[in-house]
Amino acid sequence: MLYDIGFLIFSIIYLPTLLFKGKLHGDFLERFGIYEKCKRDSLSSGEERIWIQAVSVGEVSLCRALIPLLKGKFPDKEIVLSTITRTGNDLAKKIFSGEAVVIYFPLDFSFIVKKVVSLIRPGLYIMVETEIWPNMIKEASDNKIPSILINGRISDKSFGMYRLAKLFLKDILTKIDKFCMQSEIDAERIISLGAPSGRVGVTGSMKFDIEAAGDAESAQKMRESLGLKADAQLLVAGSTHNGEEDIVIEVFKNLLREFPGLNLLIAPRHIERAGEVEQVVRKFGFESIRTSAVNPKPKTQNPKQIFILDTIGQLKDVYAIATLVFMGGSLVKHGGQNPIEPAVSEKAILFGPYMFNFKDIASIFLKNGAAIQVMNKKDLLEKAKSLLKDSAARIQLGQNAKRTVSENRGATERNLDAAVHLFVDDR
């Protein structure tokens, strides 16, 4: 009851942000458990579904490997995949159309959650990463629905916040049946917050199990649409955040003095920032061109243009044609972004000093000579210049990156085994 009141107060305070950011979209009623008839009929037919909660794009991407494995184990069980963000929902629909019923996760009020759980009647509830929603977890427990947290991680920032609510959180964590954490540190942290130690295991990061690099045909189409020749050099700044585009463009401007044929593509972490990135591009005297608006076969390549990726699902194709990749979120105090996707494409990778959200992955990459860490704008310029000059060094770095991914695969199958045992043993 107290949680419901607190969550209501938070929701009221957060409402202006939803309005300002345009997040009150047409499907927002699903967060109240209100569905169109066809979707409601689909949700209410059958029993013992497997419900997966994946908050946004990153978590949905992890399901690329998980859902096919689940379907293989339980071909007669329907899968419900819920998200919170619109971009995550759009990606889920694009990837899993026909394989899962995609919905928005219900607002975590007890009366809404009860209604949705009674409609879906799941036989297993899977949380991807640390998706702890108290009323949902309590409802699953009350209805004897086994629940499992997979690919669990607790960042330094999250750990500090969770500790403030430790007394409340401990009761919730005891209602989760299994915790599959990414690292020993994550396991120690979840136990210290109240998770029963006997239910906690370390299974590694599912991020190493993402699908293979973009296929050659898609990559070639991407290259042609950008008007790039086969030998053209392309610097990709992937998943950038506010404040980084200025740094990257200034570095690019300096690199052009020595590498006049170099091209730059910026992929903002949130594509709704494309307009904001365009303003930064113009500020530095360049022309911006969104990938959604490029001529399929442009006749000439404008040396003063910078590409902006503003579509979902094409980043792997961009990485596939990159000469050099800089991972965003790491030169500003955001915590970095996942370097595994460009690593699968065997690319030379650079990232900044702020990789605390991917601390273990970054450490593995650096230990294996699979990426280079830069400390600031000057360092990024120097390291990028060195790699653009030395193709052998780029190739070696890319090979190390791909090998690192291969050597750390398997977390998805380990998590699947834990979920299967939980599901089967409970039936």
Residue pairs with C-beta under 8 A, 6 or more apart in sequence:
3 134
3 135
3 168
4 109
4 110
4 135
7 107
7 108
7 109
8 109
11 107
17 23
18 24
21 272
22 272
23 86
25 86
27 86
27 89
27 104
28 104
29 35
30 103
30 104
30 106
31 104
31 105
31 106
31 107
31 112
32 106
32 107
32 112
33 106
33 112
33 115
33 116
33 119
35 43
35 103
39 101
39 103
40 119
42 101
43 80
43 101
43 103
43 119
43 120
44 119
44 120
46 78
47 121
47 123
48 77
48 121
48 122
48 123
48 124
48 427
49 77
49 78
49 79
49 80
49 120
49 121
49 122
49 123
50 70
50 74
50 77
50 78
50 79
50 80
50 122
50 123
50 124
50 126
50 423
51 79
51 80
51 82
51 120
51 122
51 124
51 125
51 126
52 63
52 66
52 67
52 79
52 80
52 81
52 82
52 100
52 126
52 128
53 82
53 83
53 105
53 125
53 126
53 127
53 128
53 131
53 133
53 136
54 60
54 62
54 63
54 81
54 82
54 83
54 88
54 92
54 128
54 131
55 83
55 84
55 85
55 88
55 105
55 128
55 129
55 131
56 83
56 84
56 85
56 87
56 88
57 85
57 87
57 88
57 91
57 312
58 129
58 338
59 83
59 88
59 128
59 129
59 131
60 81
60 83
60 88
60 91
60 92
60 95
61 91
61 210
62 128
62 129
62 151
62 206
62 207
62 209
62 210
62 412
63 81
63 92
63 95
63 96
63 128
64 95
64 210
64 211
65 206
65 209
65 210
65 211
65 412
66 128
66 150
66 206
66 412
66 415
66 416
67 79
67 81
67 96
67 99
67 100
68 99
69 412
69 413
69 416
70 77
70 79
70 416
70 419
71 79
71 99
73 416
73 420
74 423
77 123
78 100
78 101
79 96
79 99
79 100
79 101
80 100
80 101
80 103
80 120
80 122
81 92
81 96
81 100
81 101
81 102
81 103
82 102
82 103
82 104
82 105
82 106
83 89
83 92
83 102
83 103
83 104
83 105
84 104
84 105
87 270
87 271
87 312
89 102
89 104
90 312
91 312
91 313
92 100
92 102
93 102
94 312
94 313
95 313
96 102
105 133
106 112
106 113
106 115
106 116
106 136
108 133
108 134
108 135
108 136
109 135
110 135
110 138
110 139
113 133
113 135
113 136
113 139
114 139
117 136
117 139
117 140
117 143
117 145
122 140
122 145
123 145
123 146
123 423
123 426
123 427
124 145
124 146
124 147
124 148
124 419
124 422
124 423
124 426
125 136
125 140
125 145
125 146
125 147
125 148
126 147
126 148
126 150
126 419
127 147
127 148
127 149
127 150
127 176
128 150
128 151
129 149
129 150
129 151
129 152
129 153
130 149
130 152
130 153
130 154
130 158
131 149
132 149
132 169
132 172
132 173
134 168
134 172
137 147
137 172
137 175
137 176
138 172
138 175
139 145
140 146
140 147
140 175
141 147
141 175
144 426
146 177
146 178
146 422
146 423
146 426
147 175
147 176
147 177
147 178
148 176
148 177
148 178
148 179
148 180
148 415
148 418
148 419
148 422
149 176
149 178
149 179
149 180
150 180
150 203
150 206
150 415
150 418
150 419
151 180
151 182
151 203
151 205
151 206
151 207
151 411
151 415
152 179
152 180
152 181
152 182
152 186
152 190
153 181
153 182
153 183
153 186
153 205
154 162
154 186
154 189
154 190
154 193
155 335
155 356
155 357
155 359
156 356
156 359
157 335
157 356
159 189
162 169
162 189
162 193
163 193
166 193
166 194
169 193
169 194
170 193
170 194
171 194
172 194
173 190
173 193
173 194
173 195
173 196
174 194
174 195
174 196
176 195
176 199
177 199
177 422
178 199
178 201
178 418
178 419
178 422
179 187
179 190
179 195
179 199
179 200
179 201
180 201
180 202
180 203
180 414
180 415
180 418
181 187
181 190
181 200
181 201
181 202
181 203
182 202
182 203
182 204
182 205
182 360
182 411
183 202
183 204
183 205
183 360
184 202
185 360
186 202
187 200
187 201
187 202
190 200
191 197
191 200
201 418
203 411
203 414
203 415
203 418
204 408
204 410
204 411
204 414
205 360
205 361
205 408
205 411
206 411
206 412
206 415
207 338
207 340
207 361
208 340
208 405
208 408
208 409
208 410
208 411
209 409
209 410
209 411
209 412
209 413
210 340
210 341
210 344
211 344
212 344
213 316
213 319
213 320
213 344
213 345
213 346
214 222
214 316
214 317
214 319
214 320
214 345
216 320
218 317
218 320
219 317
219 320
219 321
221 317
222 314
222 317
222 318
222 320
222 321
223 230
223 232
223 321
224 296
224 297
225 291
225 294
225 295
225 296
225 297
226 234
226 263
226 265
226 291
226 294
226 298
226 307
226 321
227 294
227 295
227 297
227 298
227 299
227 300
227 301
228 234
228 263
228 301
228 321
229 301
232 261
232 263
232 301
233 259
233 261
233 262
233 263
233 323
233 324
233 388
234 262
234 263
234 264
234 265
234 321
234 322
234 323
234 324
235 252
235 255
235 262
235 263
235 264
235 265
235 322
235 323
235 324
235 325
235 326
235 384
236 264
236 265
236 267
236 318
236 319
236 322
236 324
236 325
236 326
236 342
237 244
237 245
237 248
237 264
237 265
237 266
237 267
237 326
237 328
238 267
238 315
238 318
238 319
238 325
238 326
238 327
238 328
238 337
238 341
238 342
239 267
239 268
239 269
239 315
239 327
239 328
239 329
239 337
239 338
240 248
240 266
240 267
240 268
240 269
240 277
240 328
240 329
241 268
241 269
241 328
241 329
241 332
241 334
242 273
242 276
242 332
243 331
243 332
244 328
244 329
244 331
244 332
245 266
245 268
245 277
245 280
245 281
246 280
246 283
246 284
247 331
247 377
247 380
248 264
248 266
248 326
248 380
249 264
249 266
249 280
249 281
249 284
249 286
249 306
250 284
250 377
251 377
251 380
251 381
251 384
252 262
252 264
252 306
253 284
254 381
255 262
255 381
255 384
255 385
255 388
256 262
256 303
258 385
258 388
259 388
260 303
261 303
262 388
263 301
263 307
264 306
264 307
265 291
265 306
265 307
265 308
265 309
265 318
265 322
266 277
266 281
266 306
266 307
266 308
266 309
267 308
267 309
267 315
267 318
267 328
268 274
268 276
268 277
268 308
268 309
268 310
268 328
269 328
269 329
269 337
271 309
271 310
271 311
271 312
274 290
274 308
274 310
277 288
277 308
278 288
278 290
278 308
281 287
281 288
281 306
281 308
282 288
285 304
286 304
286 305
286 306
287 302
287 304
287 305
287 306
288 305
288 306
288 308
289 302
289 305
289 306
289 307
289 308
290 307
290 308
290 309
290 310
291 307
291 308
291 309
291 310
291 311
291 314
292 310
292 311
294 307
309 315
309 318
315 341
316 341
316 344
316 345
319 325
319 341
319 342
319 345
319 347
320 345
322 342
322 345
322 347
323 348
323 388
323 394
324 347
324 348
324 350
324 384
324 387
324 388
324 394
325 339
325 342
325 347
325 348
325 349
325 350
326 349
326 350
326 351
326 380
326 384
327 336
327 337
327 338
327 339
327 342
327 349
327 350
327 351
327 352
328 334
328 337
329 335
329 336
329 337
329 354
329 357
330 336
330 337
330 351
330 352
330 353
330 354
330 355
331 352
331 353
331 354
331 374
331 376
331 377
331 380
332 352
332 354
333 354
334 354
334 357
335 354
335 355
335 356
335 357
335 358
336 351
336 352
336 354
336 355
336 356
336 357
336 358
336 362
337 351
337 358
338 358
338 361
339 349
339 351
339 358
339 361
339 362
339 365
339 371
339 401
340 361
340 405
342 349
342 401
343 349
343 365
343 370
343 371
343 398
343 401
343 402
343 404
343 405
344 402
344 405
345 398
345 402
346 398
346 399
346 401
346 402
347 398
347 401
348 372
348 387
348 393
348 394
348 395
348 397
348 398
348 401
349 365
349 370
349 371
349 372
349 397
349 401
350 371
350 372
350 373
350 374
350 380
350 383
350 384
350 387
351 362
351 371
351 372
351 373
351 374
352 373
352 374
352 375
352 376
352 380
353 373
353 374
353 375
353 376
355 361
355 362
355 373
362 371
362 373
364 370
364 404
364 408
365 371
365 401
365 404
366 373
368 400
368 403
368 404
369 396
369 397
369 400
370 397
370 400
370 401
370 403
370 404
371 397
371 401
372 383
372 387
372 397
374 380
374 383
386 393
387 393
387 394
387 397
388 394
